[in-house]
Amino acid sequence: HRGMTYHQAAEFAGRPASSPAGQTGPRTPQNPAKATPTPPPKAWTTQVEKLVTEAHGALLGNPARLAWLREHRGLTRETAVQFRLGWLPRDLYRDRAAWGLPPELREDGKAKKLFLPAGLLIPGPARLRIRRADPGEYGKYFVVPGSGNGPLVIGENHPAEMTGAIIVESEIDGLLLAQEIPGAVLIIACGSTSNGPDDAMVADLTKRPFVLVALDSDKAGGKAAWQRWMSAIPNATRAPVPARWGSDHTDAFLAGHDLGEWFVMALHLAGHSAPNSTAVEPASSPEIPTEVEG
């Protein structure tokens, strides 16, 4: 891909070169949704730590489940260890009061239990998500009550002025990119297209050398990318995986595509070269169209 032009990179990214891509001049912020985490109760934190410890041990002690994680989510055992992923083999019901949660009543007047569906546990500071084993008619991701509503952030300790950022939708995509992309990079998995950056995150991201907005390549992902992220962050570049690869990074990886290649091409669109890489020459300051996608 040496010497790839902007138009070639845009084609790789699965959109016409006339679509907006990077620094597009002045943007009009559209009141991005806030995603500020709120501190959970101490009892909640204690119960989450206990659950995560048990579920993490259950995952690491189950070779078949680890093989499933690698085959169907692309995640290695090392990644499971690094991020303390866990497995719930069945639905659980816990006492809400023990978790520091307010009571809720069923229709018959009896106290509700805290429901935790079977699936992959994804912990984070002040947050806990479960990727359901069998979503059925429900969403793929279950937000455990008491969790903060902030995104999953990976690599926040790297200096902002020297470290670029990638914005993705799902936690699995974020974990997979952390696994597959070498070098320091900030990864933000917003968890939903309805979540956007708060003021502190905008201030942080505008300091960074590049921000790749890589929400899913479907219509919802494109709309959220522009309304909630691109409108608020002037140094952002819209860079989803090519639509022909799949709708997101996990789809692309499981289909056999190289996420490192995607990263290099996305950096090229943003006018950067991959760190310590000569695979792609820097973009020659292409003229980026300024129209905004609807």
Secondary structure, DSSP 8 states (H G I E B T S, - for coil): -TT--HHHHHHHTTS-TTS--S--S----------------HHHHHHHHHHHHHHHHHHHT-HHHHHHHHHHH---HHHHHHTT-EEESS-EEE-TGGGT----B-TTS-B--EEE-SEEEEEETTEEEEEES--TTS-SEEE-TT-----EEE-TTS-GGG--EEEESSHHHHHHHHHHS-S--EEEE-SSTT----HHHHHHHTTSS-EEE---SSHHHHHHIIIIIITT-TTEEE----GGG-SSHHHHHHTT--HHHHHHHHHHHTT---TT--SS--------------
